Amino acid sequence: MNIITIEYHRLPNRVSLLPSMLLYEDKHRMIVVNVLFRSHPLIIQGHCLIERGSTGIWLVDTREWYDLGAIYDRRHRFQGYYCDITTPAEKTASGYRTTDLLLDLAVLPDTTCIPLDVNEFDEAVRTGTLNTALAASAKRSLADLMGKAADGSLIPPEVEALLTLPASVEAIRAEVLTVRAEALKAQGRPYAWILEFLNPP
């Protein structure tokens, strides 16, 4: 295991550098763990899928136009799956880079499947922020994911096992959070707030 950096591009011109723990890697696939810091919880149909400080375990395949994450709350309880529709990940010396294509898919524990951010996607297409070729690829990827979710093939047993929390999750979280805090400190940005997430609630 080692810390990598995800170079995550958001249209039109934002870039986030996300420290993550690489658990597994082969020619095409990576399994990475990171800690999620949304400004507000993601609540879908009354279910909190992502809270501030949730753990995400992600399957990233360089051949696919999405990532697939299992989401766990701060008490390590499974909350569902989340897919970001993205450009195929490109490996770099320090990790990988990808561009978010605005569409997302949430799969709740009861298998309810809900596309997200469709209005934001449509607006980006309308204004030209997202070009037609990328938009078409994003739509195909979302349709493929929704089809797999509907027929039960999105999370085969092998993938479910890969996205299960490792026993060392607290140590992994601590290392990822420490690296993130150090990066913020080096940038002269507030970082002390991260320290509250070093221990379970």
The 8 nearest C-alpha neighbors of each residue, nearest first, counted from 0:
[[1, 22, 21, 20, 2, 23, 171, 31],
 [0, 2, 21, 20, 3, 22, 19, 23],
 [1, 3, 20, 19, 21, 18, 4, 0],
 [4, 2, 94, 19, 93, 18, 20, 21],
 [5, 3, 18, 94, 17, 93, 19, 16],
 [4, 6, 17, 95, 16, 7, 94, 96],
 [7, 5, 96, 16, 15, 95, 4, 8],
 [6, 8, 15, 97, 14, 5, 96, 98],
 [7, 9, 14, 98, 13, 99, 97, 6],
 [10, 8, 13, 99, 98, 14, 11, 12],
 [11, 9, 12, 13, 8, 128, 99, 129],
 [10, 12, 9, 128, 13, 129, 8, 123],
 [13, 11, 10, 9, 14, 8, 128, 98],
 [14, 12, 9, 8, 10, 11, 15, 7],
 [13, 15, 8, 7, 9, 12, 16, 6],
 [16, 14, 7, 6, 17, 8, 13, 5],
 [17, 15, 6, 5, 4, 7, 18, 14],
 [16, 18, 5, 4, 15, 19, 6, 7],
 [19, 17, 4, 3, 175, 179, 5, 2],
 [20, 18, 33, 3, 32, 2, 175, 4],
 [19, 21, 2, 32, 31, 1, 3, 22],
 [20, 22, 31, 1, 0, 23, 30, 2],
 [23, 21, 0, 30, 31, 20, 24, 1],
 [24, 22, 30, 29, 21, 25, 31, 0],
 [25, 23, 29, 28, 30, 26, 22, 21],
 [24, 26, 28, 27, 29, 23, 30, 60],
 [27, 25, 28, 24, 29, 61, 60, 62],
 [28, 26, 61, 60, 25, 62, 29, 24],
 [29, 27, 60, 25, 59, 24, 26, 61],
 [28, 30, 24, 59, 23, 58, 31, 60],
 [29, 31, 58, 23, 22, 57, 21, 59],
 [30, 32, 21, 57, 20, 22, 56, 19],
 [33, 31, 56, 20, 19, 55, 57, 21],
 [32, 34, 19, 55, 54, 35, 20, 56],
 [33, 35, 54, 52, 53, 55, 36, 172],
 [36, 34, 52, 53, 54, 37, 51, 33],
 [37, 35, 51, 52, 38, 34, 53, 50],
 [36, 38, 39, 51, 35, 40, 50, 49],
 [37, 39, 36, 40, 51, 50, 41, 35],
 [38, 40, 37, 41, 51, 50, 36, 49],
 [41, 39, 50, 49, 42, 51, 37, 47],
 [42, 40, 49, 48, 47, 39, 43, 50],
 [41, 43, 47, 46, 45, 48, 40, 44],
 [44, 42, 46, 45, 47, 41, 48, 107],
 [45, 43, 46, 42, 47, 107, 111, 48],
 [44, 46, 43, 42, 47, 48, 41, 107],
 [45, 47, 43, 42, 44, 48, 107, 41],
 [48, 46, 42, 49, 41, 43, 45, 50],
 [47, 49, 78, 41, 42, 46, 79, 50],
 [50, 48, 41, 40, 47, 53, 51, 70],
 [51, 49, 40, 53, 52, 41, 72, 47],
 [50, 52, 36, 37, 53, 35, 40, 49],
 [51, 53, 35, 36, 34, 50, 73, 196],
 [54, 52, 72, 35, 73, 50, 51, 71],
 [55, 53, 34, 71, 70, 33, 35, 72],
 [54, 56, 70, 33, 32, 69, 68, 34],
 [57, 55, 32, 68, 69, 162, 31, 70],
 [58, 56, 68, 31, 67, 30, 59, 55],
 [57, 59, 30, 67, 29, 66, 68, 60],
 [58, 60, 66, 29, 28, 57, 30, 61],
 [61, 59, 28, 62, 27, 63, 29, 58],
 [60, 62, 88, 87, 27, 63, 28, 59],
 [63, 61, 60, 87, 27, 64, 88, 28],
 [64, 62, 87, 60, 65, 61, 66, 86],
 [63, 65, 87, 86, 85, 84, 140, 62],
 [66, 64, 84, 85, 83, 63, 82, 67],
 [65, 67, 59, 82, 83, 58, 68, 57],
 [68, 66, 82, 58, 57, 81, 65, 59],
 [67, 69, 57, 81, 56, 80, 55, 82],
 [68, 70, 80, 56, 55, 162, 79, 57],
 [69, 71, 55, 78, 79, 80, 54, 77],
 [72, 70, 77, 75, 76, 54, 78, 53],
 [71, 73, 53, 75, 74, 76, 54, 77],
 [72, 74, 75, 53, 199, 52, 71, 200],
 [73, 75, 72, 76, 199, 200, 71, 53],
 [76, 74, 71, 72, 73, 77, 54, 164],
 [75, 77, 71, 72, 74, 78, 73, 70],
 [76, 78, 71, 79, 70, 75, 72, 69],
 [79, 77, 48, 71, 70, 76, 108, 72],
 [80, 78, 107, 108, 70, 106, 77, 69],
 [81, 79, 69, 106, 68, 70, 105, 107],
 [80, 82, 105, 68, 104, 67, 106, 69],
 [83, 81, 67, 104, 66, 103, 68, 84],
 [82, 84, 103, 65, 66, 85, 102, 104],
 [83, 85, 65, 102, 100, 103, 64, 137],
 [86, 84, 99, 65, 100, 64, 98, 83],
 [85, 87, 64, 98, 97, 88, 99, 65],
 [88, 86, 64, 61, 63, 62, 85, 97],
 [87, 89, 61, 97, 96, 95, 86, 90],
 [90, 88, 96, 95, 87, 91, 97, 61],
 [89, 91, 95, 94, 88, 96, 92, 61],
 [92, 90, 95, 94, 93, 89, 96, 4],
 [91, 93, 94, 90, 95, 3, 4, 89],
 [94, 92, 91, 3, 4, 95, 90, 5],
 [95, 93, 3, 4, 91, 5, 90, 92],
 [94, 96, 90, 91, 5, 89, 88, 6],
 [97, 95, 6, 89, 88, 5, 7, 90],
 [96, 98, 88, 7, 86, 8, 87, 85],
 [99, 97, 8, 86, 85, 7, 9, 100],
 [98, 100, 85, 9, 101, 8, 84, 97],
 [101, 99, 85, 84, 102, 98, 137, 86],
 [100, 102, 120, 99, 116, 103, 84, 119],
 [101, 103, 84, 116, 100, 115, 117, 120],
 [104, 102, 83, 115, 82, 84, 114, 116],
 [103, 105, 114, 82, 115, 113, 81, 106],
 [106, 104, 81, 113, 112, 80, 114, 107],
 [105, 107, 112, 80, 111, 110, 79, 81],
 [106, 108, 79, 110, 111, 109, 105, 80],
 [107, 109, 79, 110, 78, 106, 111, 80],
 [108, 110, 107, 111, 106, 79, 112, 78],
 [111, 109, 107, 108, 106, 112, 148, 149],
 [112, 110, 107, 109, 106, 113, 108, 105],
 [111, 113, 106, 105, 110, 107, 114, 148],
 [112, 114, 105, 104, 115, 106, 111, 107],
 [115, 113, 104, 103, 105, 112, 117, 116],
 [114, 116, 103, 117, 104, 102, 113, 105],
 [115, 117, 119, 102, 118, 120, 103, 101],
 [116, 118, 120, 119, 115, 102, 121, 114],
 [119, 117, 121, 120, 116, 122, 115, 123],
 [120, 118, 122, 116, 117, 121, 123, 101],
 [119, 121, 117, 123, 118, 101, 122, 102],
 [122, 120, 118, 124, 123, 119, 125, 117],
 [121, 123, 125, 119, 124, 120, 118, 126],
 [124, 122, 128, 120, 126, 129, 121, 125],
 [123, 125, 129, 127, 121, 122, 126, 128],
 [126, 124, 122, 123, 127, 121, 128, 129],
 [127, 125, 123, 124, 128, 122, 129, 121],
 [126, 128, 124, 129, 125, 130, 123, 131],
 [127, 129, 123, 126, 124, 11, 130, 10],
 [130, 128, 124, 127, 123, 134, 133, 131],
 [131, 129, 133, 132, 127, 134, 128, 124],
 [130, 132, 134, 133, 135, 129, 124, 127],
 [133, 131, 135, 134, 130, 136, 129, 137],
 [132, 134, 136, 135, 131, 130, 137, 129],
 [133, 135, 131, 137, 132, 136, 130, 138],
 [134, 136, 138, 132, 137, 133, 131, 139],
 [137, 135, 133, 139, 134, 138, 140, 132],
 [136, 138, 134, 140, 135, 139, 133, 84],
 [139, 137, 141, 135, 140, 136, 142, 134],
 [140, 138, 142, 136, 137, 141, 143, 135],
 [139, 141, 143, 137, 138, 142, 64, 136],
 [142, 140, 144, 138, 143, 139, 145, 137],
 [141, 143, 139, 145, 140, 144, 138, 146],
 [144, 142, 140, 146, 141, 145, 139, 147],
 [145, 143, 147, 141, 146, 142, 148, 140],
 [144, 146, 148, 142, 147, 143, 149, 141],
 [147, 145, 149, 143, 144, 148, 142, 150],
 [146, 148, 153, 152, 144, 150, 149, 145],
 [147, 149, 145, 153, 151, 146, 150, 144],
 [148, 150, 146, 147, 151, 145, 112, 152],
 [151, 149, 147, 148, 152, 146, 153, 145],
 [152, 150, 148, 149, 153, 147, 154, 155],
 [151, 153, 147, 154, 150, 155, 148, 149],
 [154, 152, 147, 148, 151, 155, 144, 150],
 [153, 155, 152, 158, 159, 156, 151, 148],
 [154, 156, 158, 157, 152, 159, 153, 151],
 [157, 155, 159, 158, 160, 154, 161, 152],
 [158, 156, 160, 159, 155, 161, 154, 162],
 [159, 157, 161, 160, 155, 156, 154, 162],
 [158, 160, 156, 162, 161, 157, 154, 155],
 [159, 161, 157, 163, 158, 162, 156, 155],
 [162, 160, 158, 159, 163, 157, 30, 58],
 [163, 161, 159, 160, 56, 69, 158, 164],
 [162, 164, 160, 161, 165, 159, 69, 56],
 [163, 165, 168, 162, 166, 56, 75, 71],
 [166, 164, 167, 168, 163, 162, 171, 169],
 [165, 167, 168, 164, 169, 170, 163, 171],
 [166, 168, 165, 170, 169, 171, 164, 172],
 [169, 167, 171, 165, 170, 166, 172, 164],
 [170, 168, 172, 171, 167, 173, 198, 166],
 [171, 169, 173, 167, 172, 168, 174, 175],
 [172, 170, 168, 174, 169, 173, 175, 167],
 [171, 173, 169, 175, 170, 174, 176, 168],
 [174, 172, 170, 176, 171, 197, 175, 177],
 [173, 175, 177, 171, 172, 176, 178, 170],
 [176, 174, 172, 178, 177, 173, 19, 18],
 [177, 175, 179, 173, 178, 174, 172, 180],
 [176, 178, 180, 174, 179, 175, 173, 181],
 [179, 177, 181, 175, 176, 180, 182, 174],
 [178, 180, 176, 182, 177, 181, 175, 18],
 [179, 181, 177, 183, 190, 182, 178, 176],
 [180, 182, 184, 178, 179, 183, 185, 177],
 [183, 181, 179, 185, 180, 184, 178, 186],
 [184, 182, 186, 188, 180, 185, 181, 190],
 [183, 185, 181, 187, 186, 182, 188, 190],
 [184, 186, 182, 183, 187, 181, 188, 180],
 [187, 185, 183, 184, 188, 182, 181, 189],
 [188, 186, 184, 185, 183, 189, 190, 182],
 [187, 189, 183, 186, 184, 190, 185, 182],
 [190, 188, 191, 183, 184, 187, 192, 180],
 [189, 191, 180, 192, 183, 193, 184, 188],
 [190, 192, 193, 194, 189, 180, 195, 184],
 [193, 191, 194, 190, 195, 189, 196, 180],
 [194, 192, 191, 195, 196, 190, 180, 176],
 [193, 195, 196, 197, 192, 191, 176, 190],
 [196, 194, 193, 197, 192, 198, 191, 199],
 [195, 197, 194, 198, 193, 52, 199, 176],
 [198, 196, 194, 173, 195, 199, 176, 172],
 [197, 199, 196, 200, 195, 169, 173, 194],
 [198, 200, 73, 74, 197, 196, 169, 195],
 [199, 198, 73, 74, 196, 195, 197, 72]]
